[in-house]
């Protein structure tokens, strides 16, 4: 099961790939993250109408592509030619395209909607590619993570949240999971200390530059999400 290794620095997730030079959540951004030696790739997942697992952040196509409408209203046959906004003429891709890259890099797969059908489809792809050991499932929808645990407790889970929780330890134990990912602006050092004492690993997202990275590193978080993994270079 995936977990963050003991290290003098945080584990670096390439947030939606390394997307300062390529469109977010594109195969080019994922390949760039591998070239830049990120520790892992983070991406976002939705289901198409015919239950293909599509890598895209939003439920709609408008912000990141040259198309309109909702992802779950289109079949993959219609979506595969949709071009992403940004350089390189990149197109939408599927989870199986990412899993098929010739790299053992860790993958953080964020479940973007509440559909348990999405969880089933994602687990099926993970098992088909023999990738359970290098995958971390994450979501703001904690019921989806509980369902994933019931279906396969050997696939690691991380609870996402924004803002402050009254009892983050209770959240982790209820799912259950031993990793929490929180937004950087709402993170307090005392919460990090409490979670560490309870053997719960932590990651932070929303970092804007190398200075934020250095601050997070000093605070002792286990992982960071960076749009540009090169921010973590000395």
C-alpha positions as CSV (number, residue, x, y, z in Angstrom):
1,X,0.0,0.0,0.0
2,X,1.2,3.5,-0.9
3,X,2.5,5.7,1.9
4,X,4.9,8.7,2.1
5,X,8.5,7.6,2.7
6,X,10.5,9.0,5.6
7,X,12.6,11.8,4.1
8,X,14.3,15.1,4.9
9,X,12.0,16.8,2.3
10,X,8.3,16.6,1.3
11,X,7.1,14.2,-1.3
12,X,6.5,16.3,-4.5
13,X,3.2,15.7,-6.4
14,X,3.1,17.3,-9.8
15,X,-0.3,19.0,-9.5
16,X,-2.3,18.1,-12.6
17,X,1.0,17.3,-14.1
18,X,3.8,19.8,-14.6
19,X,1.5,22.4,-16.2
20,X,3.4,25.6,-16.3
21,X,4.4,24.7,-19.9
22,X,1.7,22.3,-21.0
23,X,-2.1,22.1,-20.5
24,X,-3.2,20.8,-17.1
25,X,-4.1,17.1,-16.9
26,X,-2.6,16.4,-20.3
27,X,-0.3,13.6,-21.2
28,X,2.4,16.2,-22.1
29,X,2.1,17.6,-18.6
30,X,2.4,14.1,-17.1
31,X,5.5,13.3,-19.2
32,X,7.0,16.6,-18.2
33,X,6.5,15.8,-14.6
34,X,8.4,12.5,-15.1
35,X,11.2,14.3,-16.9
36,X,11.4,16.8,-14.0
37,X,11.7,13.9,-11.6
38,X,8.6,14.7,-9.5
39,X,7.9,12.0,-7.0
40,X,4.3,11.5,-8.2
41,X,1.6,12.8,-10.5
42,X,-1.7,14.1,-9.3
43,X,-4.7,14.2,-11.6
44,X,-8.5,14.6,-11.5
45,X,-11.1,12.0,-12.6
46,X,-14.6,12.1,-14.0
47,X,-16.8,9.5,-15.8
48,X,-17.9,9.9,-19.4
49,X,-21.5,8.9,-20.3
50,X,-20.2,5.4,-21.3
51,X,-18.2,5.1,-18.0
52,X,-14.7,5.8,-19.3
53,X,-12.5,7.4,-16.7
54,X,-11.6,10.8,-18.1
55,X,-8.8,13.0,-16.7
56,X,-10.2,16.5,-16.3
57,X,-10.6,18.8,-13.3
58,X,-14.0,20.3,-13.9
59,X,-17.3,18.6,-14.5
60,X,-17.7,20.8,-17.6
61,X,-15.5,21.2,-20.6
62,X,-15.6,25.0,-20.9
63,X,-12.6,26.2,-18.8
64,X,-9.9,23.8,-20.0
65,X,-11.0,22.7,-23.5
66,X,-12.3,24.1,-26.8
67,X,-15.7,22.4,-26.2
68,X,-18.8,23.0,-24.2
69,X,-21.1,20.8,-22.0
70,X,-20.7,18.3,-19.2
71,X,-18.2,15.5,-19.3
72,X,-20.8,12.9,-18.1
73,X,-23.1,13.8,-21.0
74,X,-20.6,12.8,-23.7
75,X,-19.3,9.4,-24.7
76,X,-15.6,8.8,-25.0
77,X,-15.9,8.6,-28.7
78,X,-17.0,12.2,-28.7
79,X,-14.5,13.3,-26.0
80,X,-11.3,11.8,-27.4
81,X,-10.9,14.5,-30.0
82,X,-11.6,17.4,-27.7
83,X,-8.6,19.7,-27.6
84,X,-7.2,21.2,-24.4
85,X,-6.6,24.9,-24.2
86,X,-3.0,25.9,-24.1
87,X,0.2,25.0,-26.1
88,X,0.8,21.7,-27.9
89,X,-2.5,20.7,-29.4
90,X,-3.1,18.2,-26.5
91,X,-6.3,16.3,-26.2
92,X,-8.3,14.9,-23.3
93,X,-7.0,11.6,-22.0
94,X,-8.2,8.7,-19.9
95,X,-6.9,7.1,-16.7
96,X,-5.7,4.1,-18.7
97,X,-3.6,6.4,-20.9
98,X,-1.8,7.6,-17.8
99,X,-1.5,4.1,-16.3
100,X,0.0,3.0,-19.6
101,X,2.9,5.4,-19.5
102,X,6.2,3.4,-19.2
103,X,7.0,4.8,-15.7
104,X,6.6,3.4,-12.2
105,X,5.8,6.9,-10.9
106,X,3.3,7.2,-8.0
107,X,-0.2,8.4,-8.9
108,X,-2.6,10.5,-6.8
109,X,-6.0,10.0,-8.4
110,X,-8.6,12.5,-7.2
111,X,-12.2,11.4,-7.4
112,X,-14.0,14.5,-8.5
113,X,-17.7,13.5,-8.1
114,X,-19.8,11.5,-5.7
115,X,-20.5,8.7,-8.0
116,X,-19.7,5.3,-6.6
117,X,-19.7,4.1,-10.2
118,X,-16.6,6.2,-10.6
119,X,-14.9,4.5,-7.7
120,X,-15.7,1.1,-9.2
121,X,-14.3,2.1,-12.6
122,X,-11.1,3.6,-11.2
123,X,-10.4,0.5,-9.0
124,X,-11.0,-1.7,-12.1
125,X,-8.3,0.2,-14.1
126,X,-5.9,0.1,-11.1
127,X,-6.3,-3.6,-10.8
128,X,-6.1,-4.2,-14.6
129,X,-2.7,-2.4,-14.7
130,X,-1.4,-3.9,-11.5
131,X,-0.9,-0.4,-10.0
132,X,-2.3,-0.8,-6.5
133,X,1.0,-0.3,-4.8
134,X,1.7,3.1,-6.4
135,X,-1.8,4.6,-6.3
136,X,-3.3,7.0,-3.7
137,X,-7.0,7.7,-4.1
138,X,-8.0,11.1,-2.8
139,X,-11.3,13.0,-2.6
140,X,-13.3,15.7,-0.9
141,X,-16.2,13.2,-1.0
142,X,-15.2,11.0,2.0
143,X,-18.1,8.6,1.4
144,X,-16.4,7.6,-1.8
145,X,-13.2,6.9,0.1
146,X,-15.1,4.7,2.6
147,X,-16.6,2.8,-0.3
148,X,-13.2,2.4,-1.9
149,X,-12.0,1.0,1.4
150,X,-14.8,-1.5,1.5
151,X,-14.1,-2.6,-2.1
152,X,-10.3,-2.8,-1.7
153,X,-8.6,-1.9,1.6
154,X,-5.2,-2.3,0.0
155,X,-5.5,0.8,-2.2
156,X,-4.3,3.8,-0.1
157,X,-6.7,6.7,0.6
158,X,-6.3,10.3,1.4
159,X,-9.0,12.6,2.6
160,X,-9.0,16.1,1.1
161,X,-10.5,19.1,2.9
162,X,-10.5,22.9,2.6
163,X,-10.5,25.1,5.7
164,X,-10.3,23.9,9.2
165,X,-11.7,20.8,10.7
166,X,-12.6,20.6,14.4
167,X,-11.2,17.1,14.6
168,X,-9.1,16.0,11.6
169,X,-7.9,12.9,13.4
170,X,-11.5,11.7,13.7
171,X,-12.1,12.3,10.0
172,X,-9.1,10.2,9.1
173,X,-10.2,7.3,11.4
174,X,-13.8,7.4,10.3
175,X,-12.9,6.8,6.6
176,X,-10.4,5.1,7.5
177,X,-7.2,6.6,6.1
178,X,-3.8,7.6,7.4
179,X,-3.2,10.5,5.0
180,X,-4.9,13.9,5.0
181,X,-4.4,16.6,2.4
182,X,-5.3,20.2,3.3
183,X,-5.2,23.6,1.8
184,X,-2.0,25.5,2.6
185,X,-3.6,28.8,3.7
186,X,-5.7,27.0,6.5
187,X,-2.9,24.8,7.7
188,X,-1.6,25.4,11.3
189,X,1.5,23.9,12.7
190,X,-0.3,22.7,15.8
191,X,-2.6,20.6,13.6
192,X,0.4,19.1,11.8
193,X,1.9,18.2,15.2
194,X,-1.3,16.5,16.4
195,X,-1.6,14.5,13.2
196,X,2.0,13.5,13.3
197,X,1.6,12.3,16.9
198,X,-1.4,10.2,15.7
199,X,0.7,8.7,12.9
200,X,-1.4,10.4,10.2
201,X,0.6,11.7,7.2
202,X,-0.1,15.2,5.8
203,X,0.0,16.9,2.4
204,X,-0.7,20.5,1.5
205,X,-2.0,22.0,-1.8
206,X,-2.4,25.6,-2.9
207,X,1.4,26.5,-2.8
208,X,2.2,29.3,-5.1
209,X,6.0,29.3,-5.4
210,X,9.3,28.0,-4.1
211,X,9.0,30.1,-1.0
212,X,5.8,28.4,0.0
213,X,7.5,25.1,-0.7
214,X,10.4,25.9,1.7
215,X,7.9,27.1,4.4
216,X,6.0,23.8,4.1
217,X,9.2,21.9,4.3
218,X,10.1,23.6,7.5
219,X,6.7,22.8,8.9
220,X,7.4,19.1,8.4
221,X,4.6,18.2,6.0
222,X,4.9,14.8,4.3
223,X,3.9,16.0,0.8
224,X,3.3,19.1,-1.3
225,X,1.3,19.7,-4.5
226,X,3.2,21.9,-7.0
227,X,2.2,23.2,-10.4
228,X,5.9,23.3,-11.2
229,X,7.9,20.5,-9.5
230,X,11.1,22.5,-10.2
231,X,10.1,24.7,-7.3
232,X,11.3,21.9,-5.0
233,X,14.9,22.0,-6.4
234,X,17.6,23.4,-4.1
